[in-house]
Amino acid sequence: MKAYKNLQEFIEVLEKEGELCRISTEVSAELEITEITDRVCKLQGPALFFEKVKGHKIPVVTNLFGSYKRIFLTFGVKSLDELASELIEFMEIKQAEGFLEKLKLVPKLLKAKNVFPKLVEKAPCQEIVWKGEKVDLYKFPILKCWPKDGGPFITLPCVITKDPETGVRNIGMYRMQVFSKNTTGMHWQIHKVGAKHYRKAEKLGQKLPVAVAIGPDPAVIYSATAPLPEDIDELLLAGFLRGKPVELVKCLTVPLEVPAESQIVLEGYVEPYERALEGPFGDHTGYYTPPDYYPVFKVTCITMRKDAIYPATIVGKPPQEDCFLGKVTERLFLPLIKKILPEVIDINLPWEGVFHNLAFVSIDKRYPGHAFKVASALWGLGQMMFTKIIVVFDKEVDVQNISEALFYMSGNVDPERDIMVVKGPVDALDHASPKPAFGSKMCIDATRKWKEEGYQREWPEEAVMSPEVKSKIDKIWKKLKIEELLKRR
Ligand SMILES: Cc1cc2nc3c(=O)[nH]c(=O)nc-3n(C[C@H](O)[C@H](O)[C@H](O)COP(=O)(O)O)c2cc1C
């Protein structure tokens, strides 16, 4: 667990660890920062701190999370599975019986205290205040990412809303296209919680207050991307991940609170039933998402730190920074999925599948049709509903090894018997489905087939070497000098 006070502190650590490159050459926020960041992402290179952005005083930082080392630094862990097991252990606080058991619970209960955000009076993110006519989004180095994008987009915003009926807070990362000096698009897709709050507000005939935190501390940034159940405040996850409460301050013009250490905060509201054409946008999928109608965010007030940095991300053909954020979710949510589906051994969402297109799942198969049951259950779990292709393997298959997974997928499948196609919601960004957000999904059952599944032959034995011969060859392996030759090649 690691609690960074703010982005500045995180950036300092990245620099010390050789994970940040300062760029002093002047570059443009229009396309040039994308081109540099894209090249660096493809090399799994450092975070980039652009000191001189043409026409702007505020520096830009990109690729903050684009390597496993930076992800580990974000959370102060050596592996993501370590983080996941801490989360599961924390969630398993149960009734302790004896005195000793109660004593053991104390550290966990202290952690529980850290989970809840804390309200403060004064906040760095309100050092500078622009209201009314002074509000001007063009003062910020907001990136136009790809040549055919509809304009500049805020790409790393933490969008804060409250359920108009229950008051439960949500933070989601939804890109925002700048339409004018005080309006933007609000790209919460129909399946997302921000959109649900907005629908409720529309039904009540109310405008929905919105606050956008740009550049809170790294745990809050990640939490805004996490697919938490609908009525869980992302700040609880952030508090857990930091091991310290997130400090919040009241907004100046809307009834919401924002992380006090944010770089920039946009306050405003979204009017009921107002839509504007948003896009195109070069998206996570590597394709442009075509223009579509989305709500309009009206900015009533901008507050910021005196030393504000503008953080941004680039999305596009993988690998990009979002691949690493996706891997955090894959690892963190696996133990939670296992609580519901204990037969699941491991899950890999390969980068090439851009979160939603492809999942490799290994299971402890116990009955005929088990693979289809697991796929159906996964499609019923939150944002896993978007997964276009789920390939299910036996527990022995290492799904993190893509080559191994493809070997079993291609060899073990009789397409007529082993493919199940279903209809349902698909990701709003999916460009292949005949209709937006509605299409089909496929499960490929790549497990060994059983007689009960209609396989009437003997499943063949895999050709593997005997352990005795393996260990004999291990002993003489060095003497054969094959590795020396390999190294010289
Ligand atoms: C860089 C980045 C940009 C994203 N942009 C959007 C977006 O524009 N619209 C959207 O609905 N989801 C977007 N997402 C995905 C959501 O942040 C994600 O589904 C999150 O869980 C939504 O939160 P919610 O469940 O509270 O709605 C983006 C994710 C990342 C990492």
The ligand as an SDF file (V2000), in Angstrom:
LIG
                    3D

 31 33  0  0  0  0  0  0  0  0999 V2000
   -8.4360    6.0680  -20.3950 C   0  0  0  0  0  0  0  0  0  0  0  0
   -9.8440    5.5870  -20.2670 C   0  0  0  0  0  0  0  0  0  0  0  0
  -10.8730    6.2600  -20.9070 C   0  0  0  0  0  0  0  0  0  0  0  0
  -12.1840    5.8250  -20.8090 C   0  0  0  0  0  0  0  0  0  0  0  0
  -13.1760    6.4990  -21.4580 N   0  0  0  0  0  0  0  0  0  0  0  0
  -14.4550    6.1190  -21.3090 C   0  0  0  0  0  0  0  0  0  0  0  0
  -15.5020    6.8640  -21.9240 C   0  0  0  0  0  0  0  0  0  0  0  0
  -15.2680    7.8360  -22.6170 O   0  0  0  0  0  0  0  0  0  0  0  0
  -16.7860    6.4510  -21.6960 N   0  0  0  0  0  0  0  0  0  0  0  0
  -17.0900    5.3710  -20.9120 C   0  0  0  0  0  0  0  0  0  0  0  0
  -18.2730    5.0710  -20.7240 O   0  0  0  0  0  0  0  0  0  0  0  0
  -16.1110    4.6190  -20.3570 N   0  0  0  0  0  0  0  0  0  0  0  0
  -14.8060    4.9780  -20.5280 C   0  0  0  0  0  0  0  0  0  0  0  0
  -13.8050    4.2590  -19.9340 N   0  0  0  0  0  0  0  0  0  0  0  0
  -14.1470    3.0630  -19.1570 C   0  0  0  0  0  0  0  0  0  0  0  0
  -14.7150    3.4280  -17.8010 C   0  0  0  0  0  0  0  0  0  0  0  0
  -13.8710    4.3220  -17.1320 O   0  0  0  0  0  0  0  0  0  0  0  0
  -14.9160    2.1800  -16.9690 C   0  0  0  0  0  0  0  0  0  0  0  0
  -15.8510    1.3600  -17.6340 O   0  0  0  0  0  0  0  0  0  0  0  0
  -15.3720    2.4800  -15.5560 C   0  0  0  0  0  0  0  0  0  0  0  0
  -15.5070    1.2750  -14.8420 O   0  0  0  0  0  0  0  0  0  0  0  0
  -16.6880    3.2090  -15.5620 C   0  0  0  0  0  0  0  0  0  0  0  0
  -17.0470    3.5250  -14.2640 O   0  0  0  0  0  0  0  0  0  0  0  0
  -18.5290    3.2930  -13.7310 P   0  0  0  0  0  0  0  0  0  0  0  0
  -18.6990    1.8060  -13.6480 O   0  0  0  0  0  0  0  0  0  0  0  0
  -18.5060    3.9490  -12.4080 O   0  0  0  0  0  0  0  0  0  0  0  0
  -19.4320    3.9190  -14.7030 O   0  0  0  0  0  0  0  0  0  0  0  0
  -12.4720    4.6800  -20.0430 C   0  0  0  0  0  0  0  0  0  0  0  0
  -11.4480    3.9900  -19.3960 C   0  0  0  0  0  0  0  0  0  0  0  0
  -10.1440    4.4300  -19.4950 C   0  0  0  0  0  0  0  0  0  0  0  0
   -9.0510    3.6860  -18.7940 C   0  0  0  0  0  0  0  0  0  0  0  0
  1  2  1  0
  2  3  1  0
  2 30  2  0
  3  4  2  0
  4  5  1  0
  4 28  1  0
  5  6  2  0
  6  7  1  0
  6 13  1  0
  7  8  2  0
  7  9  1  0
  9 10  1  0
 10 11  2  0
 10 12  1  0
 12 13  2  0
 13 14  1  0
 14 15  1  0
 14 28  1  0
 15 16  1  0
 16 17  1  0
 16 18  1  0
 18 19  1  0
 18 20  1  0
 20 21  1  0
 20 22  1  0
 22 23  1  0
 23 24  1  0
 24 25  2  0
 24 26  1  0
 24 27  1  0
 28 29  2  0
 29 30  1  0
 30 31  1  0
M  END
$$$$
